[in-house]
């Protein structure tokens, strides 16, 4: 029972940490998207509500398959969207090796 409590506390801490990071970056995101920061506040609310709605599902999956398996799966899958976004950004940049060779040949 003690491990379950710590796991739920850690999940809630990560949820609150994500929300505070999102709130802190809101002005920069609004500036990049050329909108007012108040416009993006709905996105913060939707994100936190969606994350809170997923918590019972995560609890059920932890009970069904084991907390260790679910946390390991989450830690393996979590970097995938971020790394794929970074990969797309690198490929679009002017420093991609194929583009650098083509520019050097010109």
Contact map, one row per residue, 1 for C-alpha under 8 A:
1111100000000000000000000000000000000000000000000000000000000000000000000000000000000000000000000000000000
1111110000000000000000000000000000000000000000000000000000000000000000000000000000000000000000000000000000
1111111000000000000000000000000000000000000000000000000000000000000000000000000000000000000000000000000000
1111111100000000000000000000000000000000000000000000000000000000000000000000000000000000000000000000000000
1111111110000000000000000000000000000000000000000000000000000000000000000000000000000000000000000000000000
0111111111000000000000000000000000000000000000000000000000000000000000000000000000000000000000000000000000
0011111111100000000000000000000000000000000000000000000000000000000000000000000000000000000000000000000000
0001111111110000000000000000000000000000000000000000000000000000000000000000000000000000000000000000000000
0000111111111000000000000000000000000000000000000000000000000000000000000000000000000000000000000000000000
0000011111111100000000000000000000000000000000000000000000000000000000000000000000000000000000000000000000
0000001111111110000000000000000000000000000000000000000000000000000000000000000000000000000000000000000000
0000000111111111000000000000000000000000000000000000000000000000000000000000000000000000000000000000000000
0000000011111111100000000000000000000000000000000000000000000000000000000000000000000000000000000000000000
0000000001111111110000000000000000000000000000000000000000000000000000000000000000000000000000000000000000
0000000000111111111000000000000000000000000000010010000000000000000000000000000000000000000000000000000000
0000000000011111111100000000000000000000000000000000000000000000000000000000000000000000000000000000000000
0000000000001111111110000000000000000000000000000000000000000000000000000000000000000000000000000000000000
0000000000000111111111000000000000000000000000000000000000000000000000000000000000000000000000000000000000
0000000000000011111111100000000000000000000100010000000000000000000000000000000000000000000000000000000000
0000000000000001111111110000000000000000000000000000000000000000000000000000000000000000000000000000000000
0000000000000000111111111000000000000000000000000000000000000000000000000000000000000000000000000000000000
0000000000000000011111111100000000000000000100000000000000000000000000000000000000000000000000000000000000
0000000000000000001111111100000000000000000100000000000000000000000000000000000000000000000000000000000000
0000000000000000000111111110000000000000000000000000000000000000000000000000000000000000000000000000000000
0000000000000000000011111111100000000000000000000000000000000000000000000000000000000000000000000000000000
0000000000000000000001111111110000001001100000000000000000000000000000000000000000000000000000000000000000
0000000000000000000000011111111000001000000000000000000000000000000000000000000000000000000000000000000000
0000000000000000000000001111111100000000000000000000000000000000000000000000000000000000000000000000000000
0000000000000000000000001111111110001000000000000000000000000000000000000000000000000000000000000000000000
0000000000000000000000000111111111111001000000000000000000000000000000000000000000000000000000000000000000
0000000000000000000000000011111111111000000000000000000000000000000000000000000000000000000000000000000000
0000000000000000000000000001111111100000000000000000000000000000000000000000000000000000000000000000000000
0000000000000000000000000000111111100000000000000000000000000000000000000000000000000000000000000000000000
0000000000000000000000000000011111110000000000000000000000000000000000000000000000000000000000000000000000
0000000000000000000000000000011111111011000000000000000000000000000000000000000000000000000000000000000000
0000000000000000000000000000011001111111000000000000000000000000000000000000000000000000000000000000000000
0000000000000000000000000110111000111111100000000000000000000000000000000000000000000000000000000000000000
0000000000000000000000000000000000011111110000000000000000000000000000000000000000000000000000000000000000
0000000000000000000000000000000000111111110000000000000000000000000000000000000000000000000000000000000000
0000000000000000000000000100010000111111111100000000000000000000000000000000000000000000000000000000000000
0000000000000000000000000100000000001111111110000000000000000000000000000000000000000000000000000000000000
0000000000000000000000000000000000000111111111000000000000000000000000000000000000000000000000000000000000
0000000000000000000000000000000000000001111111100000000000000000000000000000000000000000000000000000000000
0000000000000000001001100000000000000001111111110000000000000000000000000000000000000000000000000000000000
0000000000000000000000000000000000000000111111111000000000000000000000000000000000000000000000000000000000
0000000000000000000000000000000000000000011111111100000000000000000000000000000000000000000000000000000000
0000000000000000000000000000000000000000001111111110000000000000000000000000000000000000000000000000000000
0000000000000010001000000000000000000000000111111111000000000000000000000000000000000000000000000000000000
0000000000000000000000000000000000000000000011111111100000000000000000000000000000000000000000000000000000
0000000000000000000000000000000000000000000001111111110000000000000000000000000000000000000000000000000000
0000000000000010000000000000000000000000000000111111111000000000000000000000000000000000000000000000000000
0000000000000000000000000000000000000000000000011111111100000000000000000000000000000000000000000000000000
0000000000000000000000000000000000000000000000001111111110000000000000000000000000000000000000000000000000
0000000000000000000000000000000000000000000000000111111111000000000000000000000000000000000000000000000000
0000000000000000000000000000000000000000000000000011111111100000000000000000000000000000000000000000000000
0000000000000000000000000000000000000000000000000001111111110000000000000000000000000000000000000000000000
0000000000000000000000000000000000000000000000000000111111111000000000000000000000000000000000000000000000
0000000000000000000000000000000000000000000000000000011111111100000000000000000000000000000000000000000000
0000000000000000000000000000000000000000000000000000001111111110000000000000000000000000000000000000000000
0000000000000000000000000000000000000000000000000000000111111111000000000000000000000000000000000000000000
0000000000000000000000000000000000000000000000000000000011111111111001000000000000000000000000000000000000
0000000000000000000000000000000000000000000000000000000001111111111111000000000000000000000000000000000000
0000000000000000000000000000000000000000000000000000000000111111111000000000000000000000000000000000000000
0000000000000000000000000000000000000000000000000000000000011111110000000000000000000000000000000000000000
0000000000000000000000000000000000000000000000000000000000001111111011000000000000000000000000000000000000
0000000000000000000000000000000000000000000000000000000000001111111111000000000000000000000000000000000000
0000000000000000000000000000000000000000000000000000000000001110111111100000000000000000000000000000000000
0000000000000000000000000000000000000000000000000000000000000100011111110000000000000000000000000000000000
0000000000000000000000000000000000000000000000000000000000000100111111111000000000000000000000000000000000
0000000000000000000000000000000000000000000000000000000000001100111111111100000000000000000000000000000000
0000000000000000000000000000000000000000000000000000000000000000001111111110000000000000000000000000000000
0000000000000000000000000000000000000000000000000000000000000000000111111111000000000000000000000000000000
0000000000000000000000000000000000000000000000000000000000000000000011111111100000000000000000000000000000
0000000000000000000000000000000000000000000000000000000000000000000001111111110000000000000000000000000000
0000000000000000000000000000000000000000000000000000000000000000000000111111111000000000000000000000000000
0000000000000000000000000000000000000000000000000000000000000000000000011111111100000000000000000000000000
0000000000000000000000000000000000000000000000000000000000000000000000001111111100000000000000000000000000
0000000000000000000000000000000000000000000000000000000000000000000000000111111111000000000000000000000000
0000000000000000000000000000000000000000000000000000000000000000000000000011111111100000000000000000000000
0000000000000000000000000000000000000000000000000000000000000000000000000001111111110000000000000000000000
0000000000000000000000000000000000000000000000000000000000000000000000000000011111111000000000000000000000
0000000000000000000000000000000000000000000000000000000000000000000000000000011111111100000000000000000000
0000000000000000000000000000000000000000000000000000000000000000000000000000001111111110000000000000000000
0000000000000000000000000000000000000000000000000000000000000000000000000000000111111111000000000000000000
0000000000000000000000000000000000000000000000000000000000000000000000000000000011111111100000000000000000
0000000000000000000000000000000000000000000000000000000000000000000000000000000001111111110000000000000000
0000000000000000000000000000000000000000000000000000000000000000000000000000000000111111111000000000000000
0000000000000000000000000000000000000000000000000000000000000000000000000000000000011111111100000000000000
0000000000000000000000000000000000000000000000000000000000000000000000000000000000001111111110000000000000
0000000000000000000000000000000000000000000000000000000000000000000000000000000000000111111110110000000000
0000000000000000000000000000000000000000000000000000000000000000000000000000000000000011111111110000000000
0000000000000000000000000000000000000000000000000000000000000000000000000000000000000001111111010000000000
0000000000000000000000000000000000000000000000000000000000000000000000000000000000000000111111110000000000
0000000000000000000000000000000000000000000000000000000000000000000000000000000000000000001111110011000000
0000000000000000000000000000000000000000000000000000000000000000000000000000000000000000011011111011000000
0000000000000000000000000000000000000000000000000000000000000000000000000000000000000000011111111111000000
0000000000000000000000000000000000000000000000000000000000000000000000000000000000000000000000111111100000
0000000000000000000000000000000000000000000000000000000000000000000000000000000000000000000000011111110000
0000000000000000000000000000000000000000000000000000000000000000000000000000000000000000000001111111111000
0000000000000000000000000000000000000000000000000000000000000000000000000000000000000000000001111111111100
0000000000000000000000000000000000000000000000000000000000000000000000000000000000000000000000001111111110
0000000000000000000000000000000000000000000000000000000000000000000000000000000000000000000000000111111111
0000000000000000000000000000000000000000000000000000000000000000000000000000000000000000000000000011111111
0000000000000000000000000000000000000000000000000000000000000000000000000000000000000000000000000001111111
0000000000000000000000000000000000000000000000000000000000000000000000000000000000000000000000000000111111
0000000000000000000000000000000000000000000000000000000000000000000000000000000000000000000000000000011111
